[in-house]
Amino acid sequence: MLPLSWWHKPYYKLLNTVECAGHIVPVGFISDGATVPRILWPIFPTIGRYLKATLVHDYYLTEGIDRKTCDHRFRDCLVELGIESWRVNAMFYAVRVYGIIKDCVVRHQIPQ
């Protein structure tokens, strides 16, 4: 992956196709990695072992696939990558809760 910026939140552009759990993310997809609170980075880094799962999740969200399906694809990739079951569960439920809260906030925003 190629970083697109050194000055702001890092975004990365895929230079190769990524495949995980039967799902494909094409060359050129741009991602910021996983959204993880900084305090948890030592346990759940934003890139690294989990990156393929993160890319699958983010790519399918941008393609209009519903969040629940994307969250389950994320979990399937984590399992395929051999991530420990406690981490799979922690990350899956964190993604589910974050998505539900984010969707609720977006739905209840007042137009300006």
Secondary structure as GFF3:
##gff-version 3
##sequence-region A 1 112
A	DSSP	beta_strand	2	3	.	.	.	ID=ss1
A	DSSP	beta_strand	12	13	.	.	.	ID=ss2
A	DSSP	beta_strand	18	20	.	.	.	ID=ss3
A	DSSP	beta_strand	23	25	.	.	.	ID=ss4
A	DSSP	beta_strand	30	31	.	.	.	ID=ss5
A	DSSP	three_ten_helix	38	40	.	.	.	ID=ss6
A	DSSP	alpha_helix	51	62	.	.	.	ID=ss7
A	DSSP	alpha_helix	67	80	.	.	.	ID=ss8
A	DSSP	alpha_helix	85	107	.	.	.	ID=ss9
###
